Amino acid sequence: MKKTHQPQVLLSAERIAERVQTLAKEINLHYAGKEILLVSILDGAIIFTADLLRLLDSPTQLDCLRISSYGDSTSAETEPSITGSLKSDLAGRNVLLVDDILDTGRTMQCACGEISGLAPRSLRTCVFLDKPERRANGFEADWVGFTIPNQFVVGYGLDYAGRFRELPYLGTIEEA
């Protein structure tokens, strides 16, 4: 692994917390009176999912889907592949798919295809970050935390080769 410098803050922990609260309010309005099955894409979305989940008013169940596309790189070099399957029955359920970052759109497209094949009543998507200039397809999320420039980011669950997930803020890194 190449040596990296300490990340430079892009989004503070306070700004992230405020935006997650706003997202939760919007999602609560949409799902008022309905049960949600929240599906988190691991590993990057785990912190965002946990913070969002605690702010939802609707009865909510949690499941996780593991999809691999980055490995130890700073770019999505390979087509996404599902490496861990869902445990819940999605048929007839209101599914909220949560991911850390929407860049090329291939991971979300892969996940939505998998979930749609399981006959949910509805499927909505929520991402912590959106990098629209990297989009390789027309995928758009229903809810977006922040739109960011095309920089490699870490923290708040996002990593570089397994490092920096624990940071309470979102930062940019540069390889030394």
QUIKA-V775344 format. One record per backbone hydrogen bond with DSSP energy under -0.5 kcal/mol. CO is the residue of the C=O (numbers start at 1). NH is the residue of the N-H. Records with the same first field share a line. If there is no record, write none. Layout:
BEGIN
CO = NH, NH
END
This chain:
BEGIN
3 = 176
8 = 172
11 = 170
12 = 16
13 = 17
14 = 18
15 = 19
16 = 20
17 = 21
18 = 22
19 = 23
20 = 24
21 = 25
22 = 26
23 = 27
24 = 28
25 = 29
26 = 30
27 = 31
29 = 32
31 = 34
36 = 38, 61
37 = 39, 96
38 = 40, 63
39 = 98
40 = 42, 65
41 = 45
42 = 67
43 = 46
45 = 49
46 = 50
47 = 51
48 = 52
49 = 53
50 = 54
52 = 55
53 = 56
59 = 36
61 = 38
63 = 40
65 = 42, 67
66 = 83, 84
68 = 81
69 = 77, 78
70 = 73
75 = 77
81 = 68, 83
84 = 66
88 = 90
90 = 93
93 = 95, 121, 122
94 = 37
95 = 97, 124
96 = 39, 98
97 = 126
98 = 41
99 = 128
100 = 129
101 = 103
102 = 131
104 = 136, 137
105 = 109
106 = 110
107 = 111
108 = 112
109 = 113
110 = 114
111 = 115
112 = 116
113 = 117
115 = 118
116 = 119
119 = 92
122 = 95
124 = 97
125 = 142, 143
126 = 99
127 = 145
128 = 146
129 = 102
130 = 148
131 = 134
132 = 135
143 = 127
146 = 130, 148
149 = 151
151 = 153
152 = 173
154 = 171
155 = 158
158 = 155
160 = 163
163 = 160
164 = 167
165 = 157
167 = 156
170 = 10, 11
171 = 154
172 = 8
174 = 5
END
